[in-house]
Amino acid sequence: MDLISYLLDNSERGLDENTLKTNAWDHFGVEVAALVIDSVGFTRTTQAKGIVYFLTQLAKSRKITNQVMDKYKPISYTFHADNCYAFFRDVNLAFNAAIELQKMTQKASIPLIGDEYFGLSIGIGFGRLLKAGSHEQYFGDEMNIASKLGEDTGSRDDILLSDNAYNSLSKKKNFLFKMHTSSISGVEFKYHQLGWWVILNH
């Protein structure tokens, strides 16, 4: 039974809220690193050159993503529109995959419009999440933060880590980070931005 079906079934059986919460985490909780990848330039490119042109360039980017995922072996990954969601058992694997994705994307120089090239914004969260099922992936605070960082906060070439992902990274002293704050629905949180030049020289 998947998470949503489990919650509905137990709620309808009258299980109290605290017991339902405990049982859900016991049955579906797993420590996972969430890697959320968003493309940069979608709107500008489709307005200027059309959706078919952008999707052709996106296909080239997805080929790179597949190569990186084959190397770093995530638990799972899926594409949705111009995003990719990947899940790793270890935050270091997710971080290394993010660096390689940025490097390979920059090296590929996939053209968009004018002198702009295809770019990625990447967010990473790490912590205990609820595994929803084969199609819906995971739910939890670190998933929300990773999505916020990758899809809304980040810009071209960014790798942004939640505070928990940053604190769990084993080799963070080898890299340069800058701390920032943001919010989700009025709730403030810290995140850490990897220095862009590190990506090029790692």
CORHU-V176249 format. One record per residue. RES is the residue in three letters. SS is DSSP state (A for helix, B for strand, O for the rest). PHI is phi in whole degrees, 0 to 359 (999 if undefined). D_FIRST is the distance of its C-alpha to the first C-alpha in Angstrom with 1 decimal. Layout:
res=RES ss=SS phi=PHI d_first=D_FIRST
res=RES ss=SS phi=PHI d_first=D_FIRST
This chain:
res=MET ss=O phi=999 d_first=0.0
res=ASP ss=O phi=281 d_first=3.8
res=LEU ss=A phi=302 d_first=6.7
res=ILE ss=A phi=297 d_first=8.4
res=SER ss=A phi=296 d_first=6.3
res=TYR ss=A phi=298 d_first=6.1
res=LEU ss=A phi=296 d_first=9.7
res=LEU ss=A phi=296 d_first=10.8
res=ASP ss=A phi=298 d_first=9.8
res=ASN ss=A phi=288 d_first=11.5
res=SER ss=A phi=294 d_first=14.3
res=GLU ss=A phi=292 d_first=15.1
res=ARG ss=O phi=276 d_first=15.4
res=GLY ss=O phi=86 d_first=18.0
res=LEU ss=O phi=295 d_first=16.9
res=ASP ss=O phi=290 d_first=19.6
res=GLU ss=A phi=301 d_first=19.3
res=ASN ss=A phi=293 d_first=20.2
res=THR ss=A phi=293 d_first=17.9
res=LEU ss=A phi=299 d_first=14.9
res=LYS ss=A phi=298 d_first=16.2
res=THR ss=A phi=298 d_first=16.7
res=ASN ss=A phi=296 d_first=13.4
res=ALA ss=A phi=298 d_first=11.6
res=TRP ss=A phi=293 d_first=14.2
res=ASP ss=A phi=295 d_first=14.0
res=HIS ss=A phi=275 d_first=10.4
res=PHE ss=A phi=238 d_first=10.4
res=GLY ss=B phi=287 d_first=14.2
res=VAL ss=B phi=208 d_first=16.1
res=GLU ss=B phi=279 d_first=19.8
res=VAL ss=B phi=212 d_first=20.3
res=ALA ss=B phi=259 d_first=23.2
res=ALA ss=B phi=259 d_first=22.7
res=LEU ss=B phi=246 d_first=25.4
res=VAL ss=B phi=247 d_first=26.1
res=ILE ss=B phi=244 d_first=28.8
res=ASP ss=B phi=236 d_first=30.8
res=SER ss=B phi=277 d_first=33.8
res=VAL ss=B phi=246 d_first=37.2
res=GLY ss=O phi=99 d_first=39.5
res=PHE ss=A phi=301 d_first=37.2
res=THR ss=A phi=295 d_first=39.1
res=ARG ss=A phi=302 d_first=42.5
res=THR ss=A phi=288 d_first=42.1
res=THR ss=A phi=294 d_first=40.7
res=GLN ss=A phi=293 d_first=43.4
res=ALA ss=A phi=274 d_first=46.1
res=LYS ss=A phi=234 d_first=45.1
res=GLY ss=O phi=95 d_first=42.3
res=ILE ss=A phi=292 d_first=38.6
res=VAL ss=A phi=296 d_first=39.2
res=TYR ss=A phi=299 d_first=41.2
res=PHE ss=A phi=296 d_first=38.6
res=LEU ss=A phi=296 d_first=35.8
res=THR ss=A phi=296 d_first=38.1
res=GLN ss=A phi=290 d_first=38.6
res=LEU ss=A phi=298 d_first=34.9
res=ALA ss=A phi=300 d_first=34.3
res=LYS ss=A phi=293 d_first=36.7
res=SER ss=A phi=293 d_first=34.9
res=ARG ss=A phi=298 d_first=31.5
res=LYS ss=A phi=299 d_first=33.3
res=ILE ss=A phi=296 d_first=34.4
res=THR ss=A phi=300 d_first=30.9
res=ASN ss=A phi=300 d_first=29.5
res=GLN ss=A phi=297 d_first=32.4
res=VAL ss=A phi=292 d_first=31.6
res=MET ss=A phi=295 d_first=27.9
res=ASP ss=A phi=299 d_first=28.9
res=LYS ss=A phi=282 d_first=31.2
res=TYR ss=A phi=262 d_first=29.0
res=LYS ss=O phi=51 d_first=25.7
res=PRO ss=O phi=292 d_first=23.0
res=ILE ss=O phi=301 d_first=19.4
res=SER ss=B phi=196 d_first=19.0
res=TYR ss=B phi=206 d_first=21.0
res=THR ss=B phi=220 d_first=21.1
res=PHE ss=B phi=260 d_first=24.0
res=HIS ss=B phi=219 d_first=24.1
res=ALA ss=O phi=54 d_first=27.6
res=ASP ss=O phi=262 d_first=30.0
res=ASN ss=B phi=248 d_first=27.4
res=CYS ss=B phi=224 d_first=25.5
res=TYR ss=B phi=240 d_first=22.6
res=ALA ss=B phi=234 d_first=22.5
res=PHE ss=B phi=229 d_first=20.7
res=PHE ss=B phi=236 d_first=22.6
res=ARG ss=O phi=283 d_first=22.3
res=ASP ss=O phi=227 d_first=25.9
res=VAL ss=A phi=294 d_first=27.7
res=ASN ss=A phi=294 d_first=30.8
res=LEU ss=A phi=296 d_first=29.3
res=ALA ss=A phi=298 d_first=28.1
res=PHE ss=A phi=295 d_first=31.7
res=ASN ss=A phi=295 d_first=33.4
res=ALA ss=A phi=296 d_first=31.4
res=ALA ss=A phi=298 d_first=32.4
res=ILE ss=A phi=299 d_first=36.0
res=GLU ss=A phi=294 d_first=36.1
res=LEU ss=A phi=300 d_first=34.5
res=GLN ss=A phi=296 d_first=37.3
res=LYS ss=A phi=297 d_first=40.0
res=MET ss=A phi=292 d_first=39.1
res=THR ss=A phi=294 d_first=38.7
res=GLN ss=A phi=297 d_first=42.1
res=LYS ss=A phi=295 d_first=43.7
res=ALA ss=A phi=292 d_first=42.6
res=SER ss=O phi=48 d_first=44.4
res=ILE ss=O phi=285 d_first=42.5
res=PRO ss=B phi=288 d_first=44.8
res=LEU ss=O phi=247 d_first=43.8
res=ILE ss=O phi=230 d_first=46.8
res=GLY ss=O phi=58 d_first=50.2
res=ASP ss=O phi=261 d_first=50.0
res=GLU ss=O phi=270 d_first=46.3
res=TYR ss=B phi=246 d_first=43.8
res=PHE ss=O phi=302 d_first=40.0
res=GLY ss=B phi=225 d_first=38.6
res=LEU ss=B phi=235 d_first=35.3
res=SER ss=B phi=242 d_first=34.2
res=ILE ss=B phi=234 d_first=31.6
res=GLY ss=B phi=243 d_first=29.7
res=ILE ss=B phi=231 d_first=28.1
res=GLY ss=B phi=239 d_first=25.9
res=PHE ss=B phi=210 d_first=24.8
res=GLY ss=B phi=163 d_first=22.9
res=ARG ss=B phi=278 d_first=19.7
res=LEU ss=B phi=236 d_first=17.0
res=LEU ss=B phi=264 d_first=13.4
res=LYS ss=B phi=282 d_first=11.4
res=ALA ss=B phi=278 d_first=9.6
res=GLY ss=B phi=152 d_first=8.5
res=SER ss=O phi=294 d_first=11.0
res=HIS ss=O phi=257 d_first=12.9
res=GLU ss=O phi=268 d_first=13.1
res=GLN ss=B phi=67 d_first=13.9
res=TYR ss=B phi=225 d_first=14.7
res=PHE ss=B phi=235 d_first=15.9
res=GLY ss=O phi=151 d_first=18.8
res=ASP ss=A phi=302 d_first=22.6
res=GLU ss=A phi=291 d_first=23.5
res=MET ss=A phi=292 d_first=21.5
res=ASN ss=A phi=299 d_first=23.5
res=ILE ss=A phi=293 d_first=26.7
res=ALA ss=A phi=301 d_first=26.3
res=SER ss=A phi=294 d_first=25.8
res=LYS ss=A phi=300 d_first=28.8
res=LEU ss=A phi=292 d_first=30.9
res=GLY ss=A phi=286 d_first=30.3
res=GLU ss=A phi=265 d_first=30.3
res=ASP ss=A phi=244 d_first=32.7
res=THR ss=A phi=272 d_first=34.8
res=GLY ss=O phi=287 d_first=35.6
res=SER ss=O phi=238 d_first=38.4
res=ARG ss=O phi=309 d_first=39.5
res=ASP ss=O phi=71 d_first=39.2
res=ASP ss=O phi=285 d_first=37.4
res=ILE ss=B phi=234 d_first=35.0
res=LEU ss=B phi=244 d_first=33.9
res=LEU ss=B phi=246 d_first=32.0
res=SER ss=B phi=298 d_first=30.5
res=ASP ss=A phi=300 d_first=32.4
res=ASN ss=A phi=291 d_first=29.7
res=ALA ss=A phi=297 d_first=29.5
res=TYR ss=A phi=299 d_first=33.3
res=ASN ss=A phi=294 d_first=33.6
res=SER ss=A phi=270 d_first=31.2
res=LEU ss=O phi=287 d_first=33.2
res=SER ss=O phi=280 d_first=35.3
res=LYS ss=O phi=244 d_first=38.2
res=LYS ss=A phi=294 d_first=38.6
res=LYS ss=A phi=292 d_first=42.3
res=ASN ss=A phi=276 d_first=43.0
res=PHE ss=O phi=231 d_first=42.2
res=LEU ss=O phi=257 d_first=43.6
res=PHE ss=B phi=235 d_first=41.3
res=LYS ss=B phi=236 d_first=42.1
res=MET ss=B phi=273 d_first=40.2
res=HIS ss=B phi=226 d_first=39.6
res=THR ss=B phi=233 d_first=37.9
res=SER ss=B phi=212 d_first=35.8
res=SER ss=B phi=211 d_first=33.6
res=ILE ss=B phi=237 d_first=30.4
res=SER ss=O phi=52 d_first=30.9
res=GLY ss=O phi=85 d_first=33.9
res=VAL ss=B phi=266 d_first=32.2
res=GLU ss=B phi=278 d_first=34.4
res=PHE ss=B phi=214 d_first=33.2
res=LYS ss=B phi=265 d_first=35.1
res=TYR ss=B phi=216 d_first=34.6
res=HIS ss=B phi=232 d_first=36.7
res=GLN ss=B phi=259 d_first=38.2
res=LEU ss=B phi=287 d_first=39.2
res=GLY ss=O phi=302 d_first=42.8
res=TRP ss=A phi=299 d_first=43.0
res=TRP ss=A phi=291 d_first=45.8
res=VAL ss=A phi=295 d_first=43.7
res=ILE ss=A phi=300 d_first=41.5
res=LEU ss=A phi=288 d_first=44.5
res=ASN ss=A phi=253 d_first=45.9
res=HIS ss=O phi=287 d_first=43.0
